[in-house]
Each structure stands twice: as C-alpha cells, then as structure tokens.
Amino acid sequence: MSTRKEIISSFYGQSDEDRRTLRSRHGQLEYFTTMHYIHRYADKGSKILEIGAGTGRYSIALAEEGMDVTAVELVDSNLIVLRNNSEGLDNIRSFQGDALDLGRFADHTFDVTLSFGPMYHLYEKAEADRAIDEAIRVTKPGGVILFAFLSVFGILYANYFQDNWAAGQAENFTDDHQVRHFKEQLFTGYDITEFEALFQDKPVEWITTAGTDGLVEAIEERSDFSMSDEDFQAFAEWYLAFCEKRELLGMTNHLLYICRKKA
C-alpha cells in the first residue's frame, strides 16, 4: 500500500501546480478570492506561515508584498519550484515538512497561519485533528488561521458529469449517503457542516466559511464557456459579495474556513 506522501507526490510530480491558479478562470477566481481574505487579516508587518505551500503561489506573493513568510511543503518537486521561484527574496524561508508535525516551530509564533493544501489529503479524522491542532498551536493568541478544504458536492459537480456519475458517487459516498474519506481518493471532500464540526472543541472562534471558486470549475469545460478579462473582473468582484452565503457553499469546489485563536 502506498503511503499518503507517495500518493500525493506522484500526483503533484505529474501536474503543473505552479500554474494551476493562472491557467483557468476557476483557478484565477480561487486565487483572487483567497488573496482577498488573506488581506483582511494580514499586512506588510505580519508574520505568516503557509502549511502545504505547494510551489509558493501565495507565499511568494505575500513575501513580495513585504510580509515575513515561512513556507512548509511536503512534496519534493513542489518545494524545488518554490525555492527556485523565491530566489532573491530574503523575507521568505521554506522547509520540507508535514502538516501533522510542525515541531520545528514554537508555540504562538505566527500572526496568520494558512493551511491551503493539507486538508485535501488527510483522510483519517485523527490526522485531520492533528493538522488542525498543529496550525492552532503555532499561531499567536488572537491570530487568524485560514484552512482550505473541498466540498464533496463541488468535487462531484466538477468531475463526474462526464458519463461517470455512478463511479463518483460510489467513491465519495456510502450506500446510505454518508461522506467517505480514504487515501485512494487523492482529494477528499467534506460536507460543509462536517468540516466545521472538526473545530467544535478547538480553542478557536469561527469567523466565516467562504467559497473561493463558485461553480466555475464545473462549467468551464463546456464548449460554449467564454469569459473575457473584463467580464472576469466584474464577476470576481460580484462573487466576493456572495461567497459566504450558506446556500451556495456546497456548490463551490474550494472553500476557506477562517477562525481566530482564542486569547
């Protein structure tokens, strides 16, 4: 049986993660919305940790804005790209590491902690709890933590309307319609309330849950899909006004759970 790291490394070793949020409208929207929320809680003087930093799309952008950034990434190939792309920036440090063990960092170190990849690939509740606990531990009291996660419904809408719905349903739900989590999925999705419940007994205060890419991924492959730069900018600004609406959250693919560490 392959380990979680082996499965994840195999996938990212064959994908162009560095351009994922650039090459598609849903990726651009995810980046635009996510940066909007980061900027609500972080500024030039902030000390930032990004866990699961990938190739550094967010970490490098925030360092270029003058923030003090620490990036942690599990996958070798992603970390190589991150380090190459961040050459010349002296306010970003990068480490190989797992969200389950941030032992290199002391308690109460960071103003804002970003966990933008790990929760996609943690299939056991004990591991999800550990990643959440570690992110909370290294954040300063009163600091803000942003966790990215996937909607199981968004996964189905975006990937299983190509004459493969039955397979997607069986992979993501039990026969009595409970959400399934197992490592061979690669990407695991949550019911929104299921993910929020992971924080019920954690020392944090919920701020909001927001979608970051809406229905765009599900419809972008249509042959008649078209969105000019002007239309995209208008749509992205419009989306920000509605991305926290509860009735829309299940339809988006990527989401943010945002909370503040209790003092």
N, C-alpha and C positions, 0 to 999 in steps of 0.2 A: 504494500500500500504506500503510495506517495505521501510525503508529509505536506502540510499546509504550505510551507515555504517552497517546496519543489513545484507544487501545482501552480502557485502564484507566479513564481519565477519563470516557469515555462510559458505562461500566458504573456506576461509583460516582455519577455525576451523576443516575442514574435510580433508585438504590436507597437505602433508608433505613438506611445503615450505622450511624448513630448509635444506633439501637435494635436492631441485629442481635443483640446478646448479651442483650437483655432480653425480646424478644417471643416466644421459643420456648424449649422445655425444652433442646434441644441447645445453643442459644446460651448459656443460663444455665449449663449444665454446663461448657461451654468456658471461660467467664469464671471460674467457681468454681475449676476445676482449675488454670487458668493463674495466678490470683492466689495459690493455694496454693504453687505452685512459685516464683513471684517472692518471696514472703515467706520462703522458705527461705534466700535469698541477699541480700535487701535489707531494710534497716530505715530508721528515720527519718533517720539520718545519711548514707544512701547517695546518691551522685551517679549518676543514672540517665539513660541515653539510650534513647529508643524510636525506632527507624527504621521508617517505614511506620506512623505512629501513627494513621492514619485520622482519626476525629472526636475522638480523645482519651479514649476509654473507659478505658484503662489509665493513660495519662499523668496525666489529671486525678485519678483515684482515688489514685494514688501521691503526687501533689503535695498532695492533701488530707490524706494521712497524714503530711506533713511532709518528704517526700523532695525532693531538689533535682533537678528533672526538665527534660530537654531533649527536645523532640519534633520529629521531622523527618517531613514528609509530602509526597508527590509531587503529589497531586490537589488542585486549587484548591478545589473545593466542600467536600471534607473539611476542609481547613485553615481555611476560613471558619468552619465549625461548631466546630472545635476551639478557635479563638480566641474565639468568642462564649461557648462553654461554660466557658472558663477565665478569664473576666474576674474580676478581684478577687484572683486567686492570683498572688502575686509570686514564687513559687518554681518557676514553670514558664515556659519560653521555647519558642517554636515557630518553625520555619523551613520554608520550602519547599525541598525537596531530594530527590535521588535516592540510593538505597542504593549505587549504583555510584560515587558521588563524595561522600565526607564530608570534603572538603578544608578546610572551614571549621573543623574540629576537629583539635586537635593529637594526636599520638600519646599513648597511655597517659593518657587523660583521665577515663574513667568507671569506676565500681566495678562496675556491672551494665549490660549492653547488651541491649536487647530488639529483636529483628528479627521483628516479628509480621505483616508483610504482604508484604515484597518477594519472598520465595522462592516465593510462589504465582504470581508473574507474571514470573519470569525463565526464559526458555526455552532460552537458549544456555548451554552449560557455562561458557564464558569469562565470561559475565555473572554466573552464579551464583558462580563462583570470586571474581570481583571484589567482589561484595557481601559474601561471607564474609570476604575479606581486609580490607576496609574496617572491618567490625564488629570484627574482631580487633585491628586497628591502633589504634583509638581507645579500646580497653579497657585498663585498668591491668593489669600483670602480676599474676597471681593473681585477677583479676576474673572474673566469670562472665558468659557470653553465652547467651541463650536464643533459638533460632531456631524459629519456627513453620513448619511445612510441611504438605502434604496427602498423604494416602495415595491412590495411584491406584485402589486397590481400594475405599477408602471413597468416592471420587468415583463410581465405578460403582454401588456398592450404594445410595447415596443418591439418584442421579439417573436411573438407566437401568433401572428395573424397571417402567416405565410403557409397556410395549409399544415400547420403543426401545433394547433392549439391543444389537442389532447395530450401530446407529449409534454408541453409546457405546464399544463395543469397538473399532470401526474408528478412532475419534477418538483413543483413548488407547493403543492397541497396534498394532504392526506385524503382518503376517501370521504371522510366526514368534514372536509374543508378547513382543516387546521393547517397553519403555515408550517412548511418543512424547512429545516436548516441542516445541510450536510455538505462536507467539503467538496464533493464531486460536482456540486452546482457551480463552483468557482465564485460566482456572485450570488450572495444570499440576500433576499429581500424580506421586509417586515410589513406587517400591518402597522399603521401609524400608531395606534394606541398601544400595540405590543411593544414597539420600540420605546415609547415614552415611559412605559411601565418599568423598564430597566433602571430608571433613575428614582423610583419611588422612595427608596430608603437611602439614597445617596445624600451627602452634605452639600446639596446644590439647590438653588432656586430656579425654576423654569422661567425663561424669558419669552421664548416663542419657538414654534416649529414652522419652517417655511420651505416651500418648494423652490427649486432653483432652475428647472428647465421645462416645466409645464408638460404639455402634450407634444412638444415639438419633435422629440426623437421618434415618437410613434407615427408621425405623419410625414416626416422629412423624406422618407424613401419613396413617397408617391411620385409618379411621373409628372404630375401637374403641380408639384410643390415649387413655389418660387417666392423669394423674399429679397428685395433689393436692400442695399445698405441703409437707405433712408427708411424703408418700412421696418427693417430690423431694429433700428434705433428707436423708432416710435413704439414698436411692440415691446421692446425690452423695458422701456420706461413705464409703459402701461402695465406690464407684468408685475413690476415691483409693487404696484398699488393693490394687487390681489393675491400675491404669492403666499400669504399667510392664511387665506380663507380656508377654513376647515373642510368645506365641501369639495375643495379642489385638490387637497393634498395627496389623496390616493392615486390620482391620475398622473402626477409628475413622477419621473424616474428617480432623480436625485433630490435629496432633501437635506436640510440642516436642522438639528436640534440644538438650541442655544440656551445656555444656562450660566448662572453666576455662582461661584463657590461661596458658601456661607462664611461670614467672618468668624 
